[in-house]
Every structure is written in structure tokens, then in C-alpha cells.
Amino acid sequence: MKNFSHPSRTTGTVGSLWFNFNVPIATSVALGLALFISLTIATPFARANEKTTTTQDQRTADILNDISSAKPTPTSNPIDRPQPQTPGEHWRELISFFAPGLITAVAIGIAGSVCGVLVLLRREALLALALPQVVAAGAAVGLRLGWPTLPPALLAATAALLYLVITRRNRRHGNADAALPALYISGLSLSFLIIAGASAHVEELQNLFTGIDVAVTPARAWTAAPILLVLTAAIAFPWRRWLLIAQAPAAAELAGVNPGRWDALFLVLLTGVLLLGTDSQGVVMVLAMLFLPAATVLPWARRIPTALAAAAAISLLMVAGAFIASNIFSWPFSQSAGGVGFALLLLSHLSAMLLD
């Protein structure tokens, strides 16, 4: 056997034997005591753990029972279940939510269609195309400076209007035919150049061109709609004078009418309609309502009051069709109005060609 003795205990035979045999015995006894102590300490924890596990299992079982009892059974009362919306309720909610945009669109449609008939008959379509671009350039100034968009747009439209009146009166010193294309291109270009570098307002400017119906607030709707209807009445009632001045200015002068003043008044009223419409719902909506209803009804109308009333009715059809299409197909509202109006225009012209 290997000697595990300490040098101090190797002096005698008995001491050597006792140490050699007593080392494994002492080790075994120590291991046994350690195991006994471990079991003694671990037993309460094991019992506690078993009790906790049993409690958790019972709690889990109770929760599962509660969940099972909460599940609706096939025999539950159907009145307690949430009822699906009917199509009528769904469309009523949509109309209520988009009411400010719809009210503004109806006012723009009536005003734009009435003005559009007179604009086409007076052959001033390019003027109606140029003014919304100028309004957008003024609105871009307001966005860049952090101001409300309407005052700068009004100033820009007023400046353009004065420029047009001056060029029309002084045809020798100014080229009136080049003024409108110049205004159109300058307004279209300057609106984005002014806002360049201010990326936070680029989307707002794009919405001003393309239109966004949910951006129309109730305050804006209840402010713009009455003004647009008043401007419509101011343009519609003296329709004979607008056409006389445009088609026979010499006869108007002989009748004691000042063509220049009345022409300037027509431009002011038209600018007011385009200004409010563009600032409220964008260039696309204004131009769609200005040209498409008038071009749809003119092949059929024989009298001007009938054409004005029919164009207003077509604008209402465009708003209704655009609202339905934009919600069913998730299309933009203004572009949907233009699409519906173009479809009506094609139908009207094809029918007129077939009946001729």
C-alpha cells in the first residue's frame, strides 16, 4: 500500500498503520455527513417546490377553465354578438367623415362649371389654365415662410390679374397673347423653385397641385363654400354682358358699356373662384370642374341658362362618381373627378357625333 503518512507520524509502526487505515475511513465519514446534511437541507426545498408546482398547476387549470367558460357557445344569444355593418351604414359613415371635402368639392364644381361655360364661350381657356399655377406659386411663398397660404396666393393672383389687364389695354406695348403662356410656365416653375431646399413642404405643395380631400377642415369648408356660391351667382346673372363684351366689344361700346371695366370685373370674379378652389382642393379639382362639365353640355345646349344649369348638374355627378370610385378602388379624389368627367365628356361627344 502506498504510504500517505505525514513525515511527523512515520516514527512508529502503530502510528503508521493507524494513519494509513484511518484516512479512507475519515474521508468516507465526511462524505456521508455531507450527503446527510445536503439531503436534510434539500428536502424542505423539494417539498416547497412540489407545493409551489402543485399550486401553479392548479392556478393554470383554473385559468384554462375560465377561458373555456368565456368562449361563446353555439347556443349563445346572437344579439350579444357584434353585428356587421350594412352598406348603407358604411357609406353614411364615409360621407360623415369626408363631409368637409365633399361640401367644398360641390361648391367648386358648381362655381367652376358655371365659370367654365362662359370661359369657353369667351375663348379664354388659357387664362383659366394659367391662373391656378400663379396661385400655387403664391401658396409656395407662404409655405416657405411659414405663413398661411391664402394671403400670398391672393397677392400673386392680384399681381397676375393687374398684369393681364395692363397687357390687354395696352396691346401696342405688351404682347397679350404671350402673357398667358408666360404666366402658366412661370407659375408652374416658380412654385417648385421657391420651395426647393425645404423638403418638409414639398409634399404640401404636391398636394396643392394634385389635391387631397381629407386635408379640408370644416372651418375651411364652411368659409370657402359660401364665398364660391356667391361668386357663382355674380358670374351667372350678367351672362349676356360677359358674352357681349367678348364677342362684340364695339357693340358694347355703342350701348354705353365700358368693355375694359367689365372685362376686368370678369377676371376678378374668375380669379376669386380659381383662388379659393386651388387653395382648398388643388389645381386638378379646379381645372377638372372648370372645363369638363362645360365641354360636356355645350354640344347639346341651345340656350346659355340651360347650359349653365346642365353644367352644374354634371359637376354634381362628377363629385358623386369620384367619391364612390375613390372609396371603392382607393383612387385619389380629384383625379377620380377628372376621370369621371372625361368619361362623361367622351359619351356626350360620341352621342352628338352619332346623332348628327
C-alpha positions as CSV (number, residue, x, y, z in Angstrom):
1,M,0.0,0.0,0.0
2,K,1.2,3.4,-0.8
3,N,2.4,5.4,2.1
4,F,0.2,8.5,2.7
5,S,1.7,9.3,6.1
6,H,3.0,12.6,7.1
7,P,6.7,12.7,8.0
8,S,5.9,13.5,11.5
9,R,4.0,10.3,12.0
10,T,6.4,7.8,10.5
11,T,8.3,7.3,13.7
12,G,6.5,4.1,14.7
13,T,4.7,1.1,13.2
14,V,1.4,1.6,15.0
15,G,1.2,5.2,14.1
16,S,1.9,4.5,10.5
17,L,-0.8,1.8,10.3
18,W,-3.4,3.9,12.1
19,F,-2.9,6.8,9.7
20,N,-2.9,4.6,6.6
21,F,-6.2,3.0,7.5
22,N,-7.9,6.0,9.1
23,V,-7.6,8.3,6.1
24,P,-10.1,6.5,3.9
25,I,-12.4,5.9,6.8
26,A,-12.4,9.6,7.7
27,T,-13.0,10.5,4.1
28,S,-16.0,8.2,3.9
29,V,-17.4,9.6,7.1
30,A,-17.0,13.2,5.9
31,L,-18.7,12.4,2.6
32,G,-21.6,10.6,4.4
33,L,-22.1,13.6,6.7
34,A,-22.0,16.0,3.8
35,L,-24.6,13.9,1.9
36,F,-26.8,13.7,5.0
37,I,-26.7,17.4,5.5
38,S,-27.4,18.0,1.9
39,L,-30.5,15.8,1.9
40,T,-31.7,17.4,5.2
41,I,-31.5,20.8,3.7
42,A,-32.8,19.9,0.3
43,T,-35.9,18.0,1.5
44,P,-37.8,21.1,2.7
45,F,-37.0,23.0,-0.6
46,A,-38.1,20.0,-2.6
47,R,-41.4,19.8,-0.6
48,A,-41.9,23.6,-1.0
49,N,-41.1,23.3,-4.7
50,E,-43.6,20.5,-5.1
51,K,-46.2,22.5,-3.3
52,T,-45.5,25.6,-5.5
53,T,-45.7,23.4,-8.6
54,T,-49.0,21.9,-7.5
55,T,-50.3,25.5,-6.8
56,Q,-49.2,26.7,-10.2
57,D,-50.8,23.7,-11.9
58,Q,-54.0,24.3,-10.1
59,R,-53.9,28.0,-11.0
60,T,-53.2,27.2,-14.6
61,A,-56.1,24.7,-14.6
62,D,-58.4,27.4,-13.1
63,I,-57.3,29.9,-15.8
64,L,-58.0,27.4,-18.6
65,N,-61.4,26.7,-17.1
66,D,-62.2,30.4,-17.0
67,I,-61.1,30.8,-20.7
68,S,-63.2,27.8,-21.7
69,S,-66.2,29.1,-19.9
70,A,-65.8,32.5,-21.5
71,K,-65.9,31.1,-25.1
72,P,-69.2,31.8,-26.8
73,T,-71.2,28.6,-27.3
74,P,-73.3,27.9,-30.4
75,T,-76.4,28.4,-28.2
76,S,-75.3,32.0,-27.1
77,N,-77.7,34.8,-27.9
78,P,-76.9,36.3,-31.3
79,I,-78.0,39.7,-30.1
80,D,-74.8,39.9,-28.0
81,R,-72.5,39.4,-31.0
82,P,-71.3,42.4,-32.9
83,Q,-73.5,42.9,-36.0
84,P,-71.8,43.5,-39.4
85,Q,-72.3,47.0,-41.0
86,T,-74.8,47.2,-43.8
87,P,-73.7,49.0,-47.0
88,G,-75.9,51.9,-46.1
89,E,-74.3,52.4,-42.7
90,H,-70.8,52.1,-44.2
91,W,-71.5,54.8,-46.8
92,R,-73.1,57.1,-44.2
93,E,-70.0,56.9,-42.1
94,L,-67.8,57.7,-45.1
95,I,-70.0,60.7,-46.1
96,S,-69.9,61.9,-42.5
97,F,-66.1,61.6,-42.3
98,F,-65.4,63.3,-45.7
99,A,-68.2,65.9,-45.3
100,P,-65.9,68.9,-45.4
101,G,-64.1,67.8,-48.6
102,L,-67.4,66.9,-50.2
103,I,-69.0,70.2,-49.4
104,T,-66.0,72.1,-50.8
105,A,-66.0,69.9,-53.9
106,V,-69.7,70.5,-54.6
107,A,-69.1,74.3,-54.3
108,I,-66.0,74.2,-56.5
109,G,-68.0,72.1,-59.0
110,I,-70.9,74.5,-59.2
111,A,-68.7,77.6,-59.4
112,G,-66.2,76.0,-61.8
113,S,-68.8,74.6,-64.2
114,V,-70.7,77.9,-64.4
115,C,-67.5,79.8,-65.0
116,G,-66.3,77.2,-67.4
117,V,-69.2,77.7,-69.8
118,L,-68.5,81.4,-70.0
119,V,-64.8,80.9,-70.2
120,L,-65.1,78.5,-73.2
121,L,-67.6,80.8,-74.9
122,R,-65.3,83.8,-74.4
123,R,-62.4,81.7,-75.6
124,E,-60.3,82.3,-72.5
125,A,-59.3,78.7,-71.7
126,L,-55.6,79.6,-71.5
127,L,-56.4,82.2,-68.9
128,A,-58.1,79.7,-66.7
129,L,-55.1,77.3,-67.1
130,A,-52.6,80.0,-66.1
131,L,-54.2,81.5,-63.0
132,P,-54.2,78.3,-60.8
133,Q,-50.4,78.0,-61.5
134,V,-49.9,81.6,-60.3
135,V,-52.0,80.8,-57.2
136,A,-49.8,77.8,-56.5
137,A,-46.7,79.9,-56.7
138,G,-48.1,82.4,-54.2
139,A,-49.0,79.5,-51.9
140,A,-45.5,78.2,-52.2
141,V,-44.2,81.5,-50.8
142,G,-46.5,81.1,-47.8
143,L,-45.3,77.6,-47.2
144,R,-41.6,78.6,-47.4
145,L,-42.1,81.5,-45.0
146,G,-44.3,79.5,-42.6
147,W,-47.4,81.8,-43.3
148,P,-51.0,80.8,-44.2
149,T,-51.1,80.0,-47.9
150,L,-54.2,82.1,-48.8
151,P,-52.8,85.7,-48.4
152,P,-49.6,85.2,-50.5
153,A,-51.7,83.3,-53.1
154,L,-54.1,86.3,-53.2
155,L,-51.3,88.7,-53.7
156,A,-49.8,86.6,-56.5
157,A,-53.2,86.3,-58.2
158,T,-53.8,90.1,-57.9
159,A,-50.4,90.8,-59.4
160,A,-51.1,88.5,-62.3
161,L,-54.5,90.0,-62.8
162,L,-53.1,93.5,-63.0
163,Y,-50.5,92.4,-65.5
164,L,-53.2,90.8,-67.7
165,V,-55.4,93.9,-67.5
166,I,-52.5,96.2,-68.4
167,T,-51.4,94.0,-71.4
168,R,-54.9,93.8,-72.7
169,R,-55.4,97.6,-72.6
170,N,-52.0,98.4,-74.0
171,R,-51.7,95.9,-76.8
172,R,-49.2,98.1,-78.6
173,H,-46.7,98.0,-75.7
174,G,-47.4,94.5,-74.5
175,N,-48.0,91.2,-76.1
176,A,-51.2,89.9,-74.6
177,D,-51.1,86.6,-76.5
178,A,-47.7,85.8,-74.9
179,A,-48.7,86.9,-71.4
180,L,-50.9,83.9,-70.6
181,P,-48.3,81.2,-71.6
182,A,-45.6,83.1,-69.7
183,L,-47.8,83.2,-66.6
184,Y,-48.6,79.5,-66.9
185,I,-44.9,78.4,-67.2
186,S,-43.6,80.8,-64.6
187,G,-46.2,79.8,-62.1
188,L,-45.6,76.1,-62.7
189,S,-41.8,76.5,-62.4
190,L,-41.5,79.1,-59.6
191,S,-43.8,77.2,-57.3
192,F,-41.3,74.4,-57.0
193,L,-38.2,76.6,-57.2
194,I,-39.4,78.7,-54.2
195,I,-40.0,75.5,-52.2
196,A,-36.7,73.9,-53.3
197,G,-34.5,73.1,-50.3
198,A,-37.4,72.9,-47.9
199,S,-38.2,69.3,-48.1
200,A,-40.7,69.5,-45.3
201,H,-43.1,71.4,-47.6
202,V,-42.6,69.6,-50.9
203,E,-45.4,67.2,-50.1
204,E,-47.8,70.0,-49.1
205,L,-47.0,71.7,-52.4
206,Q,-47.7,68.5,-54.3
207,N,-51.0,68.2,-52.5
208,L,-51.8,71.7,-53.6
209,F,-51.4,70.6,-57.2
210,T,-52.9,67.1,-57.0
211,G,-55.4,67.7,-54.2
212,I,-56.2,65.9,-51.0
213,D,-59.7,65.8,-49.8
214,V,-59.0,64.8,-46.2
215,A,-56.9,67.9,-45.7
216,V,-60.0,70.1,-46.0
217,T,-61.0,71.2,-42.5
218,P,-64.7,72.0,-41.5
219,A,-63.7,75.7,-41.0
220,R,-62.2,75.8,-44.5
221,A,-65.3,74.2,-46.0
222,W,-67.8,76.5,-44.3
223,T,-65.7,79.5,-45.3
224,A,-64.9,78.7,-48.9
225,A,-68.2,77.1,-50.0
226,P,-70.5,80.2,-49.3
227,I,-68.0,82.5,-51.0
228,L,-67.8,80.3,-54.0
229,L,-71.6,80.2,-54.4
230,V,-71.8,84.0,-54.1
231,L,-69.1,84.3,-56.8
232,T,-71.1,81.9,-58.9
233,A,-74.2,84.0,-58.7
234,A,-72.3,87.2,-59.5
235,I,-70.9,85.5,-62.7
236,A,-74.1,83.7,-63.8
237,F,-76.6,86.5,-63.7
238,P,-74.9,89.0,-66.1
239,W,-74.0,86.3,-68.6
240,R,-75.3,88.4,-71.5
241,R,-72.9,91.2,-70.7
242,W,-69.9,88.9,-70.5
243,L,-70.6,87.4,-73.9
244,L,-71.4,90.7,-75.5
245,I,-68.1,92.2,-74.3
246,A,-66.1,89.2,-75.6
247,Q,-67.9,88.7,-78.9
248,A,-68.9,92.3,-79.9
249,P,-66.9,94.9,-77.9
250,A,-67.8,97.6,-80.5
251,A,-71.5,97.0,-80.0
252,A,-70.9,97.1,-76.2
253,E,-69.3,100.5,-76.5
254,L,-72.1,101.8,-78.6
255,A,-74.5,100.6,-75.9
256,G,-72.7,102.6,-73.3
257,V,-70.9,99.7,-71.7
258,N,-67.2,100.1,-70.9
259,P,-65.7,96.8,-72.1
260,G,-62.4,97.3,-70.2
261,R,-64.1,97.6,-66.8
262,W,-66.5,94.7,-67.3
263,D,-63.7,92.6,-68.7
264,A,-61.6,93.4,-65.6
265,L,-64.6,92.5,-63.3
266,F,-65.0,89.2,-65.0
267,L,-61.3,88.4,-64.5
268,V,-61.6,89.4,-60.8
269,L,-64.6,87.0,-60.3
270,L,-62.9,84.2,-62.2
271,T,-59.7,84.7,-60.2
272,G,-61.7,84.5,-56.9
273,V,-63.2,81.2,-57.9
274,L,-59.8,79.8,-59.0
275,L,-58.0,81.1,-55.9
276,L,-60.4,79.6,-53.4
277,G,-60.7,76.4,-55.3
278,T,-57.0,75.9,-55.7
279,D,-56.2,76.8,-52.1
280,S,-58.9,74.4,-50.9
281,Q,-58.6,71.3,-53.0
282,G,-55.8,71.8,-55.5
283,V,-55.3,72.6,-59.2
284,V,-56.6,69.3,-60.5
285,M,-60.0,69.6,-59.0
286,V,-60.4,73.2,-60.1
287,L,-59.4,72.6,-63.7
288,A,-61.5,69.4,-63.9
289,M,-64.6,71.3,-62.8
290,L,-63.8,74.3,-64.9
291,F,-63.5,72.5,-68.3
292,L,-65.1,69.1,-68.3
293,P,-68.7,69.9,-67.3
294,A,-68.9,72.8,-69.7
295,A,-67.4,70.9,-72.6
296,T,-69.8,68.0,-71.9
297,V,-73.0,70.1,-72.1
298,L,-72.1,72.7,-74.8
299,P,-72.8,70.3,-77.8
300,W,-76.4,69.8,-76.5
301,A,-77.4,73.2,-75.0
302,R,-79.2,75.7,-77.2
303,R,-79.5,78.5,-74.6
304,I,-77.0,79.8,-72.1
305,P,-79.1,79.4,-68.9
306,T,-79.8,75.8,-69.8
307,A,-76.1,75.2,-70.4
308,L,-75.2,76.7,-67.0
309,A,-77.7,74.6,-65.2
310,A,-76.7,71.4,-67.0
311,A,-73.0,72.0,-66.4
312,A,-73.7,72.4,-62.7
313,A,-75.7,69.1,-62.7
314,I,-72.8,67.4,-64.5
315,S,-70.4,68.7,-61.8
316,L,-72.5,67.1,-59.1
317,L,-72.4,63.8,-61.0
318,M,-68.6,64.1,-61.2
319,V,-68.4,64.6,-57.4
320,A,-70.7,61.7,-56.6
321,G,-68.9,59.4,-59.1
322,A,-65.5,60.4,-57.8
323,F,-66.5,59.8,-54.2
324,I,-67.7,56.3,-55.0
325,A,-64.7,55.4,-57.1
326,S,-62.1,56.8,-54.7
327,N,-63.5,54.7,-51.8
328,I,-64.1,51.5,-53.8
329,F,-60.8,51.5,-55.7
330,S,-58.7,53.7,-53.3
331,W,-58.1,56.3,-56.0
332,P,-57.3,60.0,-55.4
333,F,-60.5,62.0,-55.2
334,S,-59.5,64.9,-57.5
335,Q,-58.2,62.6,-60.2
336,S,-61.3,60.4,-59.9
337,A,-63.4,63.5,-60.5
338,G,-61.3,64.2,-63.6
339,G,-61.7,60.6,-64.8
340,V,-65.5,60.6,-64.3
341,G,-65.8,63.9,-66.1
342,F,-63.7,62.7,-69.0
343,A,-65.9,59.6,-69.4
344,L,-69.0,61.8,-69.5
345,L,-67.3,64.1,-72.0
346,L,-66.5,61.2,-74.3
347,L,-70.0,59.8,-74.0
348,S,-71.5,63.2,-74.8
349,H,-69.4,63.9,-77.8
350,L,-69.7,60.4,-79.3
351,S,-73.5,60.6,-78.9
352,A,-73.6,64.0,-80.5
353,M,-71.5,62.7,-83.5
354,L,-73.8,59.7,-83.9
355,L,-76.9,61.8,-83.9
356,D,-75.7,64.3,-86.4
